[in-house]
Amino acid sequence: MLAAYELATVIGNLIIGRLADRYTIPVLAIGLVILAAALASFAAFPTDAAVSVAAFLVIGLTGVSLNPAMVARVMRAAHPGPLVNSLHTSVITAGLALGTWLGGLAIDHGYGLAAPLWIGAGLAVLGLLSLTPRQARELAA
């Protein structure tokens, strides 16, 4: 399963990497919706092997693979420089730490092993909401 997940991640990076420069915001929006849906379906049907495997592979396709689109967005917003990419990487690492901590906290408080998946889905929705100010500016223009 881990090999299939990694293969899905490679395929996702190839696809999203090609589209990220040209369609940054749509790629992020669609990717985050798909990621949130996959995480939520994995959490909602943890005992259904077919749903779990499919969701796991979709998470592989979209999760880490959205990084090129995030980098493209950051590079457009802030004039490219070595510190911009360093900050972006630091924010991703902080997000990984926060998500892991929140997931562990939820499990520790008795919400079960599916709780980190729900938290991940919620964080994906927050990521999607971070795109709305840009969309509002584009609609107003």
C-alpha positions as a printed NumPy array, in Angstrom:
array([[  0.   ,   0.   ,   0.   ],
       [  2.827,   2.398,   0.787],
       [  4.412,   1.717,  -2.604],
       [  1.063,   2.442,  -4.286],
       [  0.745,   5.633,  -2.222],
       [  4.211,   6.748,  -3.299],
       [  3.41 ,   5.96 ,  -6.932],
       [  0.24 ,   8.05 ,  -6.598],
       [  2.335,  10.884,  -5.134],
       [  4.768,  10.737,  -8.067],
       [  1.888,  10.756, -10.563],
       [  0.207,  13.621,  -8.688],
       [  3.44 ,  15.634,  -8.727],
       [  3.843,  15.082, -12.454],
       [  0.283,  16.218, -13.185],
       [  0.024,  19.076, -10.704],
       [  3.586,  20.233, -11.376],
       [  2.734,  20.671, -15.059],
       [ -0.489,  22.558, -14.332],
       [  0.657,  24.611, -11.322],
       [  2.394,  27.408, -13.217],
       [ -0.439,  28.061, -15.601],
       [ -3.5  ,  27.345, -13.426],
       [ -2.239,  27.892,  -9.878],
       [ -5.441,  28.921,  -8.105],
       [ -7.789,  26.464,  -9.876],
       [ -5.315,  23.632,  -9.224],
       [ -5.168,  24.562,  -5.537],
       [ -8.939,  24.925,  -5.247],
       [ -9.787,  21.661,  -7.003],
       [ -6.944,  19.828,  -5.273],
       [ -7.993,  20.969,  -1.807],
       [-11.629,  20.001,  -2.447],
       [-10.523,  16.55 ,  -3.616],
       [ -8.134,  16.202,  -0.678],
       [-10.801,  17.21 ,   1.866],
       [-13.297,  14.777,   0.303],
       [-10.774,  11.933,   0.334],
       [ -9.824,  12.559,   3.96 ],
       [-13.481,  12.806,   5.003],
       [-14.46 ,   9.639,   3.128],
       [-11.525,   7.753,   4.652],
       [-12.625,   8.955,   8.106],
       [-16.311,   8.209,   7.516],
       [-15.783,   4.666,   6.159],
       [-12.673,   3.324,   7.906],
       [-13.854,  -0.298,   7.812],
       [-14.755,  -0.323,   4.119],
       [-11.595,  -1.594,   2.432],
       [-12.484,  -0.31 ,  -1.049],
       [-13.27 ,   3.225,   0.162],
       [-10.223,   3.271,   2.429],
       [ -7.824,   2.164,  -0.32 ],
       [ -9.327,   4.55 ,  -2.877],
       [ -9.215,   7.471,  -0.419],
       [ -5.646,   6.588,   0.559],
       [ -4.544,   6.68 ,  -3.08 ],
       [ -6.409,   9.939,  -3.775],
       [ -4.692,  11.47 ,  -0.737],
       [ -1.42 ,  10.372,  -2.326],
       [ -2.391,  11.997,  -5.624],
       [ -3.317,  15.329,  -4.055],
       [ -1.773,  15.76 ,  -0.606],
       [  1.943,  16.343,  -1.058],
       [  1.421,  16.902,  -4.773],
       [ -0.227,  20.28 ,  -4.174],
       [  3.118,  21.666,  -3.043],
       [  4.217,  22.857,  -6.525],
       [  1.015,  24.895,  -6.822],
       [  1.583,  26.347,  -3.354],
       [  5.147,  27.28 ,  -4.294],
       [  3.919,  28.899,  -7.527],
       [  1.378,  30.941,  -5.542],
       [  3.999,  32.08 ,  -3.032],
       [  6.474,  32.985,  -5.756],
       [  3.88 ,  35.119,  -7.536],
       [  2.813,  36.874,  -4.361],
       [  6.329,  37.621,  -3.126],
       [  9.06 ,  38.456,  -5.576],
       [ 11.191,  35.314,  -5.856],
       [ 14.224,  35.133,  -3.687],
       [ 16.023,  32.556,  -1.591],
       [ 14.312,  33.544,   1.653],
       [ 10.836,  33.338,   0.142],
       [ 11.242,  29.65 ,  -0.597],
       [ 12.813,  29.075,   2.83 ],
       [  9.837,  30.697,   4.523],
       [  7.426,  28.645,   2.426],
       [  9.19 ,  25.425,   3.43 ],
       [  9.149,  26.498,   7.076],
       [  5.409,  27.168,   6.935],
       [  4.784,  23.72 ,   5.414],
       [  6.866,  22.121,   8.164],
       [  4.977,  24.083,  10.818],
       [  1.688,  22.952,   9.254],
       [  2.807,  19.333,   9.37 ],
       [  3.746,  19.731,  13.02 ],
       [  0.437,  21.451,  13.857],
       [ -1.654,  18.836,  12.045],
       [  0.243,  16.004,  13.721],
       [ -0.098,  17.617,  17.136],
       [ -3.834,  18.273,  16.675],
       [ -4.361,  14.696,  15.468],
       [ -2.495,  13.283,  18.459],
       [ -4.404,  15.562,  20.806],
       [ -7.725,  14.391,  19.347],
       [ -6.743,  10.74 ,  19.734],
       [ -5.523,  11.415,  23.269],
       [ -8.889,  12.985,  24.141],
       [-10.717,   9.863,  23.02 ],
       [-12.01 ,  10.896,  19.596],
       [-10.598,   7.764,  17.966],
       [ -8.111,   6.961,  15.264],
       [-10.21 ,   8.6  ,  12.54 ],
       [ -9.966,  12.002,  14.273],
       [ -6.716,  13.011,  12.512],
       [ -8.436,  12.405,   9.167],
       [-11.284,  14.733,  10.134],
       [ -8.757,  17.312,  11.303],
       [ -6.915,  16.966,   7.982],
       [-10.176,  17.485,   6.091],
       [-10.869,  20.59 ,   8.178],
       [ -7.391,  21.952,   7.512],
       [ -7.867,  21.339,   3.785],
       [-11.097,  23.358,   3.95 ],
       [ -9.218,  26.15 ,   5.764],
       [ -6.665,  26.055,   2.955],
       [ -9.499,  26.38 ,   0.472],
       [-10.89 ,  29.339,   2.404],
       [ -7.476,  31.02 ,   2.172],
       [ -8.079,  31.299,  -1.571],
       [-11.335,  33.259,  -1.196],
       [ -9.822,  36.746,  -0.699],
       [ -8.058,  36.443,  -4.04 ],
       [-11.214,  35.205,  -5.732],
       [-13.181,  38.11 ,  -4.241],
       [-10.612,  40.616,  -5.565],
       [-10.737,  39.051,  -9.024],
       [-14.537,  39.133,  -9.088],
       [-14.566,  42.791,  -7.994],
       [-12.118,  43.806, -10.719]])
